[in-house]
Amino acid sequence: MNGQVNDVGFSVVICAYTEKRWDDVHAAVASVRNQRHAPAEIIVVVDHNPALYARLQRSLTGVTVVENREGRGLSGGKNTGVAVARGDVVAFLDDDAVAAPGWLEAFARHYDDPAVAGVGGLTLPMWPGSTPSSELISAPVPETTGTRPGWFPEEFDWTVGCTYRGMRPGPIRNLMGGNASFRREMFPVAGGFSTGIGRSFHKRPLGCEETEFCIRLRQRSPKSELVYDDQAVIWHRVPPERARFSYFRERCYAEGLSKALVTQSVGSQDGLASERAHALKTLPRGAVKGLGDAFRGEPAGIGRAAAITVGLAWTAWGYGVGLGAARLQARRERRALARGRNRARGRTRGRPGGEGVA
């Protein structure tokens, strides 16, 4: 990169679903309007909530507000946003996040390289006690990002939708969905986001729709490259209920379930490549560091070491359960298909003159 920013046109898609994030959505839109590299358009996709759709249409002037045309959930919302988008590149921003003024500018620098199919950025957590969203509407950069729970390990910041310890700038297997961009021309190649994976109306905090999409994109376009740039910064809000250990544990288990679906779609070699490295290298180092911090007089270090152990165990447990369920479902489908074929053969044999026809 030569430091100059090209004139790539961005369509920024923000998926919204609840009135509880009213101020969050308006803060997200304000942060996109505040970009040094101005977007070509801002698209807000409302997920099967007619009342919210009507309110946002009235309040967000100059913004394209559309209803999710596919199944409920993030995948359907993102696919709808892509279908509406007209820019060269489609960027995704979470509805409870705000982007730094140089966010799109950092993305744009990479798209001079035709091999780059997508670029993702650094997502920093706004913990409880951070600048309220109502204030971020007029000043999108938070003055304070709150207080991280002492037991919460940075290696597991992905559980709250943020960049985690171990990620390094440069080529990467998959981007994080709430802070990502892709050339619009790549969506027909990859086939869009899978509606069977990720956040929907399901009670469990599932994920991985962007992981499966990125792996599928690279499998269908092997020469394409995905890049992580830590200069493309956003801040993502962490509500109090997600800063609790109970949510941490549940999210880890749900991630395991989601990873099982990913491997069923794209194979275990690609589906678990990054996870193996993280589990075998980054997490052991984090646990040792936590114990070392405790030895040096920081009691919370024990909590971080314990959380890493529990998080890994719960994720592995979820993956095992999800893989078993997927295999059982596959067997049932094969048996149902075999029964259907047998019935068809029986009907063929029973027809006049049909004896002996296989």
C-alpha positions in Angstrom: 0.0 0.0 0.0 1.3 3.5 -0.8 -0.7 5.4 1.8 -3.0 6.9 -0.7 -6.7 6.2 -0.5 -8.5 5.1 -3.7 -12.0 6.2 -4.7 -13.7 2.9 -3.9 -17.4 3.3 -3.2 -18.7 1.7 0.0 -22.2 0.5 0.8 -22.3 0.2 4.6 -24.9 -2.3 5.8 -26.2 -2.2 9.4 -28.6 -4.9 10.5 -31.1 -3.9 13.2 -33.8 -5.9 15.0 -34.9 -4.4 18.3 -36.2 -1.0 19.6 -34.0 -1.6 22.6 -31.0 -0.5 20.5 -32.6 2.7 19.2 -29.8 4.9 20.3 -27.2 2.3 19.3 -28.5 2.2 15.7 -28.5 6.0 15.4 -25.0 6.2 16.9 -23.8 3.6 14.4 -25.2 5.6 11.5 -23.7 8.8 12.8 -20.3 7.2 13.0 -20.6 6.1 9.3 -21.6 9.6 8.3 -18.6 10.9 10.1 -16.1 8.9 8.0 -13.2 10.7 6.3 -13.8 8.4 3.4 -17.4 9.1 2.8 -19.6 6.1 2.0 -21.6 5.9 -1.2 -24.7 4.8 0.8 -25.8 3.6 4.2 -28.3 0.7 4.3 -30.1 -0.3 7.5 -31.8 -3.7 7.3 -34.6 -4.3 9.8 -35.1 -7.9 10.8 -38.8 -8.8 10.7 -39.9 -5.9 13.0 -42.5 -3.7 11.1 -42.8 -1.2 14.0 -39.0 -0.6 14.1 -38.9 -0.4 10.3 -41.5 2.3 10.2 -39.8 4.3 13.0 -36.3 4.1 11.4 -37.7 5.1 8.0 -39.0 8.3 9.6 -35.9 9.1 11.7 -33.0 8.2 9.4 -33.1 10.7 6.6 -30.7 10.0 3.7 -30.4 6.4 4.7 -31.9 3.4 2.8 -34.0 1.5 5.3 -35.3 -1.9 4.1 -36.9 -4.9 5.7 -35.1 -8.3 5.7 -36.4 -10.2 2.7 -35.1 -13.5 3.8 -35.4 -15.7 6.9 -35.1 -14.1 10.3 -31.5 -13.5 11.5 -28.2 -11.9 10.7 -27.5 -14.0 7.6 -30.8 -13.1 6.0 -30.3 -9.4 6.9 -26.9 -9.3 5.4 -28.0 -11.0 2.2 -30.8 -8.5 1.9 -28.3 -5.6 2.4 -26.0 -7.1 -0.3 -28.9 -7.4 -2.7 -29.8 -3.7 -2.2 -26.2 -2.4 -2.3 -24.8 -0.6 -5.3 -21.2 0.2 -4.1 -18.0 -1.5 -5.2 -17.5 -2.8 -1.7 -20.1 -3.8 1.0 -19.0 -3.1 4.5 -20.8 -4.5 7.6 -21.1 -2.7 10.9 -22.9 -4.0 14.0 -26.0 -2.1 15.1 -24.5 -1.7 18.6 -21.1 -0.4 17.4 -19.5 2.9 16.3 -16.7 3.2 13.8 -13.7 5.4 14.1 -13.4 8.2 11.5 -10.7 6.4 9.6 -12.5 3.0 9.4 -13.5 3.1 5.8 -10.3 4.8 4.8 -8.3 1.9 6.3 -10.4 -0.6 4.3 -10.1 1.4 1.1 -6.3 1.3 1.0 -6.3 -2.5 0.5 -8.7 -2.6 -2.4 -6.0 -1.3 -4.8 -4.8 -4.9 -4.8 -7.1 -6.9 -7.0 -6.3 -10.1 -5.1 -8.0 -8.7 -2.0 -11.5 -9.9 -1.7 -12.3 -8.6 1.8 -10.9 -6.6 4.6 -11.7 -6.7 8.3 -10.7 -4.5 11.2 -10.0 -4.1 14.9 -13.1 -4.4 17.2 -12.6 -3.0 20.7 -15.1 -3.6 23.5 -17.1 -0.9 25.2 -17.7 -2.5 28.6 -20.4 -1.6 31.1 -19.8 2.0 32.2 -18.7 3.2 28.8 -19.9 6.3 27.0 -23.7 6.0 26.5 -25.0 5.5 22.9 -27.1 8.7 23.2 -23.9 10.7 23.5 -22.2 8.8 20.7 -24.8 10.1 18.2 -23.3 13.6 18.3 -19.7 12.4 19.1 -19.1 8.9 17.7 -15.7 8.3 19.4 -16.3 7.1 23.0 -14.6 9.1 25.8 -14.5 6.0 28.0 -14.8 2.3 27.2 -15.9 1.2 30.7 -14.3 -1.5 32.9 -13.4 -5.0 31.8 -14.3 -7.7 34.4 -11.0 -8.8 36.1 -11.7 -12.4 35.3 -12.4 -11.9 31.5 -9.5 -13.1 29.4 -8.6 -11.1 26.2 -8.2 -14.4 24.4 -11.9 -14.8 24.6 -13.0 -11.3 23.5 -14.6 -13.1 20.5 -17.4 -14.1 22.9 -18.5 -10.5 22.9 -17.9 -9.9 19.2 -14.5 -8.3 19.6 -11.0 -8.8 18.3 -9.2 -11.3 20.6 -5.6 -11.8 21.7 -3.8 -13.8 19.1 -5.1 -12.0 16.0 -2.3 -10.3 13.9 -2.6 -7.9 11.0 -2.2 -9.4 7.6 -3.8 -12.3 5.7 -6.4 -14.2 7.7 -8.8 -17.1 7.3 -12.0 -15.3 8.2 -13.1 -11.8 9.1 -15.3 -10.9 12.1 -18.8 -10.2 10.8 -19.5 -6.9 12.7 -16.4 -5.2 11.3 -15.8 -6.5 7.7 -16.0 -5.6 4.1 -16.1 -7.5 0.9 -16.0 -6.7 -2.8 -19.6 -6.9 -4.0 -18.6 -9.1 -6.9 -17.5 -11.8 -4.5 -21.0 -12.5 -3.2 -22.2 -14.4 -6.3 -19.0 -16.4 -6.2 -19.4 -17.4 -2.5 -23.2 -17.7 -2.6 -24.1 -15.3 0.2 -24.4 -16.0 3.9 -25.9 -19.3 5.0 -29.2 -18.9 6.7 -28.7 -22.2 8.6 -25.7 -20.8 10.6 -25.4 -17.9 13.0 -27.7 -15.6 14.9 -31.5 -15.9 14.3 -34.5 -16.2 16.5 -32.8 -19.2 18.3 -32.4 -18.6 22.1 -28.7 -19.7 22.0 -26.1 -17.1 21.1 -25.0 -18.9 18.0 -22.5 -17.4 15.5 -20.0 -18.3 12.7 -22.1 -17.2 9.7 -19.2 -14.9 8.6 -16.6 -17.7 9.3 -18.4 -20.2 7.0 -18.9 -17.5 4.4 -15.2 -16.5 4.3 -14.0 -20.1 4.1 -16.5 -20.9 1.3 -15.4 -17.8 -0.5 -11.7 -18.9 -0.4 -12.6 -22.4 -1.4 -14.4 -21.2 -4.5 -11.9 -18.4 -5.2 -8.5 -19.8 -4.0 -6.5 -16.8 -5.3 -8.6 -14.3 -3.3 -7.2 -12.9 -0.1 -8.8 -11.7 3.1 -6.9 -9.2 5.2 -7.1 -8.0 8.8 -6.1 -4.4 9.4 -6.0 -3.1 12.9 -6.2 0.5 11.7 -9.8 -0.1 10.7 -11.2 0.5 14.3 -14.7 0.2 15.7 -16.0 0.0 19.3 -18.6 -2.6 20.1 -20.9 -2.3 23.1 -20.9 -5.1 25.7 -24.2 -4.9 27.7 -24.0 -5.9 31.4 -25.6 -9.3 30.8 -22.9 -10.3 28.3 -20.1 -9.3 30.8 -21.2 -12.1 33.2 -19.6 -15.5 33.5 -22.9 -17.3 32.8 -23.1 -15.7 29.3 -19.4 -16.3 28.7 -19.9 -20.0 29.3 -23.1 -20.2 27.3 -21.5 -18.3 24.4 -18.6 -20.7 24.3 -20.9 -23.7 24.2 -22.9 -22.1 21.4 -19.7 -21.4 19.5 -18.9 -25.1 19.6 -22.3 -25.9 18.2 -21.8 -23.4 15.5 -18.4 -24.7 14.6 -19.9 -28.1 14.1 -22.2 -26.7 11.5 -19.3 -24.9 9.8 -17.3 -28.1 9.5 -20.3 -29.9 8.1 -20.5 -27.2 5.4 -16.8 -26.6 4.5 -14.9 -29.5 6.1 -12.9 -29.8 9.3 -9.5 -29.0 7.8 -10.5 -25.5 6.8 -13.3 -25.2 9.4 -11.0 -25.7 12.4 -7.5 -24.6 11.2 -7.5 -21.3 13.1 -9.2 -22.8 16.1 -6.5 -25.5 16.5 -3.7 -22.9 16.5 -5.6 -20.8 19.0 -6.3 -23.7 21.3 -2.8 -25.2 21.2 -0.8 -22.0 21.4 -2.6 -18.8 22.4 -4.8 -20.3 25.1 -2.1 -22.2 27.0 0.0 -19.0 27.0 -2.9 -17.0 28.3 -3.6 -19.5 31.2 0.1 -19.4 32.2 0.1 -15.6 32.1 -3.0 -15.5 34.3 -1.3 -17.7 36.9 1.8 -15.6 36.6 -0.2 -12.5 37.2 -1.8 -14.1 40.3 1.7 -15.1 41.6 2.8 -11.4 41.2 0.0 -10.2 43.3 -3.0 -9.9 41.0 -5.7 -12.3 42.3 -7.9 -11.8 39.1 -5.2 -13.7 37.2 -6.5 -17.0 38.7 -9.9 -16.1 37.4 -8.6 -15.5 33.9 -6.7 -18.7 33.9 -9.8 -20.6 35.1 -12.0 -18.8 32.5 -9.7 -19.9 29.7 -9.9 -23.5 30.9 -13.7 -23.4 31.2 -14.1 -21.6 27.9 -12.1 -24.1 26.0 -13.8 -27.1 27.7 -17.3 -25.7 27.0 -16.5 -24.9 23.4 -15.2 -28.4 22.8 -18.3 -29.8 24.5 -20.6 -27.8 22.3 -18.6 -28.9 19.2 -18.9 -32.6 20.2 -22.7 -32.3 20.8 -23.2 -30.4 17.6 -21.1 -32.8 15.5 -23.0 -35.8 17.0 -26.4 -34.1 16.2 -25.3 -33.3 12.7 -24.2 -36.8 12.0 -27.4 -38.2 13.4 -29.4 -35.9 11.2 -27.4 -36.9 8.2 -28.1 -40.6 8.9 -31.8 -39.9 9.2 -31.8 -38.1 5.9 -30.0 -41.0 4.2 -32.4 -43.5 5.7 -35.4 -41.4 4.6 -33.9 -41.1 1.1 -33.3 -44.9 1.0 -36.9 -45.6 2.0 -38.2 -43.3 -0.7 -36.1 -45.1 -3.3 -37.4 -48.5 -2.1 -41.0 -47.3 -2.3 -40.4 -46.0 -5.8 -38.9 -49.4 -6.8 -41.9 -51.1 -5.3 -44.3 -49.0 -7.3 -42.3 -49.7 -10.5 -42.3 -53.4 -9.9 -46.1 -53.4 -9.3 -46.9 -51.9 -12.6 -48.1 -54.1 -15.5 -45.1 -55.2 -17.5 -42.9 -53.7 -14.9 -41.5 -56.8 -13.3 -37.8 -57.0 -13.1 -37.3 -53.3 -13.6 -34.8 -52.0 -11.0 
